């Protein structure tokens, strides 16, 4: 039984590979996949298993969930997270002058 290629991508494997100059053959040479499996996963005919997604993410040095979004979107989220973490870092002035934290229990007593 032949599986139809999905209308929209389930993930952005080819786009991620392109960002790193990788090609379909890397699934075979770097991950020791059989050529038929690599071809089916590459073209979206076969859905990758969770452990295969993890292998690909490790190869690309990205989080597995990032394969579900276009690389540009993932990079925007990374930049946003970096800015948020930078802003959230305590500065020496706030560390020294901050009053002690009060534990809030949600009750008035």
Secondary structure, 3 states (H helix, E strand, C coil): CCCCCCCCCCCCHHHHHHHCCCCCHHHHHCCCCCHHHHHHHHCCCCCCCHHHHHHHHHHHCCCHHHHHCCHHHHHHHHHHHHHHHHHHCCCHHHHHHCCCCCCCCCCCC
